Structures are given as structure tokens and as C-alpha cells.
């Protein structure tokens, strides 16, 4: 005979996840995964728990773990946002291979579960003030995100955060799991804090060099204007203008991001 699973979380009629310690006799609860009715068992012999009303339910513990963890994490993130608290996460960077610690909620004003992006539906989507989705969170229990989802994130500059869960015990440790064991994947090197700092330093050094040349009236030996030289100059000028715009956008983004930390 298969051992009965002692579920410690259920969903109430409003869609909120309730721990068994806060359950009340006579209230209707359901399974967060299959939505079938739950029985609140408040016996004196066995520990308090929830169980499916239908003993032959096809609901799996994997599905229950995935759905419940996701709902708990969404509720946790929304609570941090409402209280305007930073949520610092720690991860090993896939770009520079160093460890980083950043505020996950910098510039974030809302979180939604199973947000429909058309080509994919991430477990959790985080939204900024412009209504964009710069970050998504995927709960990984048995299978990683689909290839089309990863491709969509890469094309649209979305940073995916993978959170691995493996047992029902993880439901008691949601906050620590998101803070200390997420897998953050950058598709753009400049999203890595280390590469960003080096990039800005490089631009600042170049600007200092250009200012020195200008202020000291140094002039390069003029070249004979040729068709090839004109084209190269035009290309270089266009690239320089593009870099200046990129530099301004990045510095503005991080300035806003850092201001929100304080």
C-alpha cells in the first residue's frame, strides 16, 4: 500500500496558500495542483495535514510541489514589494564566474504567476514601472524550461532565474532558496556587474584621453582624404555615436537601479 502524503499546504477559496497550522475546521480547501477538494485532518494521533478527498486522485507530489512553491514565492515577492524591501539574491555568474549579490526587486513593482508571453508562459514574471518583464523565474523540479522559452528570453533581453526544487521540504524554505541558490543566466555580458564596471571604466578612460588631447591642442597628422578613408571615418563616427548612446542608457539604468536600493 502506497504511503499517504501528508500535505502541509492547501489553497483556500480566494486562491491563497494556507499552511496547515493556520487551517480552520469547516473551511473548504483544495489542492494547489489539481484543484480537487482537500480534507483538513486535525487528529490527535497523526500530525495535522491535508489529504485529497478522493483517495484515487491522479495528482502527483511533483505537480503539487511545483504549483505550491510557485504560489508561495509569488506571495513572498509581492509582500517584499508592498513593504518596499530589497530582496538580495546570491548567485554564481555564468559570465565572469564570480559570485554576485544584487537586489532582485530593483525597479520591480509587480509579480505574476504563469504570465502568458505568447510563445511561453514562465512560472513567475516580474514587471517594472514601464510594464516590461526584465526578469522571469522558472521553478525547475523535473524538467528545465523549453528551448523556445529560452530563445524568447535571449531575443528579448529577459533574464531567466532558475530555482531548483526537489522535495516537499523545500516548501518550508522558499525564502532561503530564492536568496541563496538561484541560477541566474545572463545573455548579455553588460548585465554582469563585473563586466559593466569594466566597460564603464574603459569608456571613462577613453573620455579622459580624448579630453587630454583636446585640452592640449594635440592634433593628429591629417590624412589624405580618400573614398576608403571617408567610409572608414563615417563608420567609426557612427559606431562612436552608438557607443555614446549605449553608455548613456547603461549609466542611466544603473543610476536608477542604485537609487532604488536606497
FIKOL-52619 format. One record per residue (C-alpha): chain; x negated, y, z. Coordinates in steps of 0.5 Angstrom, whole numbers, padded with zeros to 4 digits. Layout:
N
chain/X/Y/Z
A/X/Y/Z
...
***
This chain:
262
chain/X/Y/Z
A/0000/0000/0000
A/-0003/0007/-0002
A/-0004/0011/0004
A/0000/0017/0005
A/-0003/0024/0003
A/-0002/0029/0009
A/-0001/0035/0005
A/-0002/0042/0009
A/0000/0047/0005
A/0007/0048/0001
A/0011/0053/-0003
A/0017/0057/0000
A/0023/0060/-0004
A/0019/0066/-0005
A/0013/0063/-0008
A/0009/0064/-0002
A/0004/0059/0000
A/0005/0057/0007
A/0000/0053/0012
A/0004/0047/0016
A/0002/0051/0022
A/0007/0056/0020
A/0012/0052/0018
A/0019/0052/0021
A/0024/0047/0021
A/0030/0048/0017
A/0027/0052/0011
A/0026/0049/0004
A/0019/0048/0002
A/0017/0045/-0005
A/0010/0042/-0008
A/0006/0048/-0011
A/0004/0043/-0016
A/0010/0039/-0019
A/0016/0044/-0015
A/0019/0038/-0012
A/0022/0038/-0005
A/0017/0037/0001
A/0019/0035/0008
A/0016/0038/0014
A/0014/0033/0018
A/0013/0035/0025
A/0012/0029/0029
A/0009/0028/0036
A/0005/0022/0034
A/0002/0024/0027
A/-0001/0031/0025
A/0004/0036/0023
A/0004/0035/0015
A/0009/0036/0009
A/0011/0030/0004
A/0015/0029/-0002
A/0022/0028/-0001
A/0021/0023/-0007
A/0016/0018/-0005
A/0016/0016/-0012
A/0014/0022/-0014
A/0008/0023/-0020
A/0005/0029/-0017
A/-0003/0028/-0016
A/-0007/0030/-0011
A/-0012/0033/-0016
A/-0006/0037/-0019
A/-0004/0039/-0012
A/-0011/0042/-0010
A/-0011/0046/-0017
A/-0005/0049/-0016
A/-0005/0051/-0009
A/-0013/0053/-0009
A/-0011/0058/-0014
A/-0005/0061/-0011
A/-0009/0061/-0004
A/-0014/0065/-0008
A/-0010/0070/-0012
A/-0006/0071/-0005
A/-0013/0073/-0002
A/-0016/0077/-0007
A/-0009/0081/-0007
A/-0010/0082/0000
A/-0017/0085/-0001
A/-0015/0090/-0006
A/-0009/0092/-0002
A/-0014/0093/0004
A/-0019/0096/-0001
A/-0024/0092/0002
A/-0030/0089/-0002
A/-0031/0082/-0004
A/-0038/0081/-0004
A/-0040/0074/-0008
A/-0047/0071/-0009
A/-0049/0067/-0015
A/-0055/0065/-0019
A/-0055/0069/-0025
A/-0056/0065/-0032
A/-0059/0071/-0035
A/-0065/0072/-0030
A/-0065/0066/-0026
A/-0065/0070/-0019
A/-0059/0071/-0014
A/-0055/0077/-0014
A/-0050/0079/-0009
A/-0044/0084/-0012
A/-0037/0086/-0010
A/-0032/0082/-0015
A/-0027/0087/-0014
A/-0031/0094/-0016
A/-0026/0097/-0021
A/-0021/0092/-0020
A/-0013/0094/-0018
A/-0009/0087/-0019
A/-0010/0080/-0020
A/-0005/0075/-0023
A/-0005/0067/-0024
A/-0004/0064/-0030
A/-0004/0070/-0034
A/-0003/0069/-0042
A/-0008/0072/-0046
A/-0005/0068/-0053
A/-0011/0064/-0054
A/-0012/0061/-0047
A/-0009/0062/-0040
A/-0014/0063/-0035
A/-0012/0061/-0028
A/-0013/0068/-0025
A/-0014/0074/-0029
A/-0017/0081/-0025
A/-0015/0087/-0028
A/-0018/0094/-0028
A/-0015/0101/-0028
A/-0014/0101/-0036
A/-0010/0095/-0036
A/-0016/0091/-0038
A/-0019/0084/-0036
A/-0026/0084/-0035
A/-0026/0078/-0030
A/-0023/0071/-0030
A/-0023/0066/-0025
A/-0023/0059/-0027
A/-0021/0053/-0022
A/-0025/0047/-0024
A/-0023/0040/-0021
A/-0024/0035/-0026
A/-0025/0039/-0033
A/-0028/0045/-0035
A/-0025/0051/-0039
A/-0023/0049/-0046
A/-0028/0051/-0052
A/-0023/0056/-0055
A/-0022/0060/-0048
A/-0030/0061/-0047
A/-0030/0063/-0054
A/-0025/0068/-0053
A/-0028/0071/-0047
A/-0035/0071/-0050
A/-0032/0075/-0056
A/-0028/0080/-0052
A/-0033/0081/-0046
A/-0030/0078/-0041
A/-0034/0075/-0035
A/-0032/0068/-0033
A/-0033/0066/-0026
A/-0032/0058/-0025
A/-0030/0055/-0018
A/-0031/0048/-0017
A/-0026/0044/-0012
A/-0027/0037/-0010
A/-0022/0035/-0004
A/-0016/0038/0000
A/-0021/0040/0005
A/-0023/0046/0000
A/-0016/0049/0001
A/-0019/0051/0008
A/-0025/0054/0006
A/-0022/0058/0000
A/-0026/0065/0002
A/-0033/0062/0003
A/-0032/0058/-0004
A/-0031/0064/-0008
A/-0036/0068/-0004
A/-0042/0063/-0004
A/-0041/0058/-0009
A/-0038/0061/-0015
A/-0041/0060/-0022
A/-0042/0067/-0026
A/-0043/0067/-0033
A/-0046/0073/-0037
A/-0045/0073/-0045
A/-0049/0080/-0045
A/-0056/0081/-0042
A/-0054/0088/-0040
A/-0048/0085/-0035
A/-0054/0082/-0031
A/-0056/0087/-0025
A/-0064/0086/-0026
A/-0063/0087/-0034
A/-0059/0093/-0033
A/-0064/0096/-0028
A/-0070/0095/-0033
A/-0066/0097/-0039
A/-0065/0104/-0036
A/-0072/0104/-0033
A/-0074/0103/-0041
A/-0069/0109/-0043
A/-0072/0114/-0038
A/-0079/0112/-0039
A/-0078/0114/-0046
A/-0074/0120/-0045
A/-0080/0123/-0040
A/-0085/0121/-0046
A/-0080/0125/-0051
A/-0080/0131/-0046
A/-0087/0131/-0045
A/-0088/0131/-0053
A/-0083/0137/-0054
A/-0085/0141/-0048
A/-0093/0141/-0050
A/-0091/0142/-0057
A/-0094/0136/-0060
A/-0093/0134/-0067
A/-0094/0128/-0071
A/-0097/0128/-0078
A/-0092/0130/-0083
A/-0091/0124/-0087
A/-0089/0125/-0095
A/-0082/0124/-0096
A/-0080/0118/-0100
A/-0074/0115/-0101
A/-0076/0109/-0097
A/-0078/0114/-0091
A/-0072/0117/-0092
A/-0068/0111/-0091
A/-0072/0109/-0085
A/-0071/0115/-0082
A/-0064/0115/-0083
A/-0063/0108/-0080
A/-0068/0110/-0074
A/-0064/0116/-0073
A/-0057/0112/-0073
A/-0060/0107/-0068
A/-0062/0112/-0063
A/-0055/0115/-0063
A/-0052/0109/-0062
A/-0057/0107/-0056
A/-0056/0114/-0053
A/-0048/0113/-0053
A/-0049/0106/-0050
A/-0054/0109/-0045
A/-0048/0114/-0043
A/-0043/0108/-0043
A/-0047/0104/-0039
A/-0049/0109/-0034
A/-0042/0112/-0033
A/-0040/0105/-0032
A/-0045/0103/-0026
A/-0044/0110/-0023
A/-0036/0109/-0023
A/-0038/0102/-0020
A/-0042/0104/-0015
A/-0038/0110/-0013
A/-0032/0105/-0011
A/-0037/0101/-0007
A/-0037/0106/-0002
***
